[in-house]
Amino acid sequence: MKNRFAKSRVIGSVAIAVVTAATSILFQSCEQHTITYPEAGYESFSTSVQPIFTKDCAGCHGGSLAPNLSEGSAYISLTTNDYINTDDPEASLLYTKLQGSHSSYTSSGNKEMILEWIKAGAPND
C-alpha cells in the first residue's frame, strides 16, 4: 500500500513539474513574440508613405478626387500640384489637410511619418 501511494506521489509531482515547465515556456515564448511598433520616421516613400495613402486615403483620393493618392500616381500628383512644401514642411497643403479637415482619416503616427518624409525633401524612393 505504501508503494502504491509513493508511486502516486511521484507521478503527481512529475505531472506538476511538467505543467509548471510547460506554462513557463508558454509565457516565455509570448514575451519573445511581442509586437512592437517603430516610432514615426519614414524609411522610403514606397514602403512607409504610400501604404498610408493606400490604406487611409485612396478610398476617396483614388483617381476621381484630387490629389490622386493611389499607388503609382500619388508621388507625381503630390509633387506636381503644390501639395508639398519642402522649404516649410508644416505648411505643406498635404500636411495642413491632415492636421485640419482630414485629421480623423489617419493616425497621428502616420501624420508624423508623412511630415518626416516631407522634411527629408519628399524623395521618390
Residue pairs with C-beta under 8 A, 6 or more apart in sequence:
37 109
39 109
40 109
40 110
40 112
40 113
40 116
41 112
41 113
41 116
42 48
42 49
42 113
42 114
42 116
42 117
42 120
44 123
44 125
45 75
45 117
45 122
45 123
45 124
45 125
46 125
48 113
48 117
49 74
49 113
49 114
49 117
50 71
50 74
50 75
52 106
52 110
52 113
52 114
53 61
53 69
53 70
53 71
53 74
54 69
54 70
54 71
56 105
56 106
56 110
57 69
57 105
57 106
58 69
58 70
58 71
58 74
61 67
61 68
61 69
61 70
62 68
62 69
62 70
63 70
63 73
66 77
66 81
67 74
67 77
67 78
67 81
67 83
67 94
68 74
68 77
69 77
69 78
75 124
77 83
78 84
78 94
78 122
79 122
79 124
82 93
83 92
83 93
83 94
84 92
84 93
84 94
84 118
84 122
85 91
85 92
85 93
85 118
86 118
86 119
86 121
86 122
89 95
89 115
89 118
89 119
90 96
90 115
92 118
94 114
94 118
95 111
95 114
95 115
95 118
98 105
98 106
98 111
98 114
99 111
103 111
117 123
